[in-house]
Amino acid sequence: MATRKETAAFILAQFGHPERFTVKAMFGEFALYADGKPVAFICDDRLFVKIMPESADLEGRCERAPAYPGSKDYYLVPEDIITGERRLAVILLRISEALPMPKAKKRPVKK
């Protein structure tokens, strides 16, 4: 089941920093970026946050589940945390700070 664009827009709006958070469509789902780094996925209209030391505040409050078939586990964030806690944006920004910048894609050389 693909994620609706409205769901991605709703989740993005909860963070309150449009200059720091973005989503990009991928295979009918969305990747959530904080400061240009992928920190979560929105799959099947649900938010999945990377499990890292910086996201440890979600332990015990979120179940662990794969974001898509064959993926590693992520924190499956319930709606009440998405809508009721401004701290989630802080957690996502901490994850971003800990991640390296994505590698630039090389352009193919024309012959």
C-alpha positions in Angstrom: 0.0 0.0 0.0 1.4 3.4 -1.0 1.6 6.3 1.4 -0.8 9.2 0.5 0.8 12.6 -0.2 -1.5 14.1 2.4 -0.1 11.8 5.1 3.5 12.9 4.3 2.4 16.5 4.3 0.6 16.1 7.6 3.6 14.5 9.3 6.0 17.1 7.9 3.7 19.9 9.2 4.0 18.6 12.7 7.7 19.4 12.9 7.3 23.2 12.5 10.6 23.8 10.7 9.9 23.8 7.0 13.5 24.9 6.2 15.0 21.9 8.0 12.6 19.0 7.1 11.7 17.7 3.7 10.2 14.5 2.2 11.1 12.8 -1.1 9.0 10.3 -2.8 10.5 6.9 -3.4 8.7 3.8 -4.7 5.3 5.0 -3.6 6.5 5.8 -0.1 8.5 8.7 1.3 11.9 9.3 2.9 12.0 12.0 5.6 15.1 14.2 5.6 16.3 16.5 8.4 18.9 19.0 7.2 19.4 17.0 4.0 20.0 13.7 5.7 17.6 10.7 5.7 16.3 10.1 9.3 13.0 8.3 8.8 10.6 6.7 6.3 6.9 7.2 5.8 5.6 3.9 4.6 2.0 2.6 4.5 0.9 6.0 6.0 3.1 5.3 9.1 6.3 7.0 10.4 9.4 4.8 10.9 12.4 6.5 12.7 15.9 5.2 12.5 17.0 3.3 15.6 20.2 5.0 16.9 21.5 6.2 20.2 20.1 9.7 19.3 16.6 8.2 19.1 16.8 6.2 22.3 14.1 8.4 23.8 11.6 6.5 21.7 12.6 3.1 23.2 9.7 1.7 25.2 7.2 4.1 23.7 7.4 2.8 20.1 7.3 -0.7 18.8 10.1 -1.9 16.5 9.0 -2.9 13.0 10.5 -3.1 9.5 9.5 -0.1 7.3 9.1 -2.3 4.2 9.6 -6.0 3.5 13.2 -7.0 4.1 14.3 -3.8 5.9 15.9 -3.6 9.3 13.7 -2.5 12.2 12.8 1.1 12.9 10.8 2.7 15.6 7.2 2.7 14.5 6.0 6.1 15.9 2.3 6.2 17.0 0.2 9.2 15.9 -0.1 10.6 19.5 3.7 11.1 19.6 3.7 12.6 16.1 0.9 15.1 16.9 1.5 15.6 20.6 5.2 16.0 21.1 7.4 18.7 19.8 10.3 16.7 21.1 10.1 14.4 18.0 11.5 17.1 15.8 14.5 17.5 18.2 15.1 13.7 18.1 15.1 13.8 14.3 17.5 16.7 14.2 19.9 14.9 16.7 19.8 11.9 14.4 20.7 14.2 11.5 23.6 15.6 13.3 25.0 12.1 14.0 24.8 11.0 10.3 27.3 11.8 7.7 26.3 13.8 4.6 25.0 11.6 1.8 27.6 10.9 -0.9 27.2 13.0 -4.0 26.1 10.9 -7.0 28.6 10.8 -9.8 27.4 11.8 -13.2 28.2 9.4 -16.0 31.1 10.4 -18.2 30.0 11.1 -21.8 32.1 9.4 -24.4 
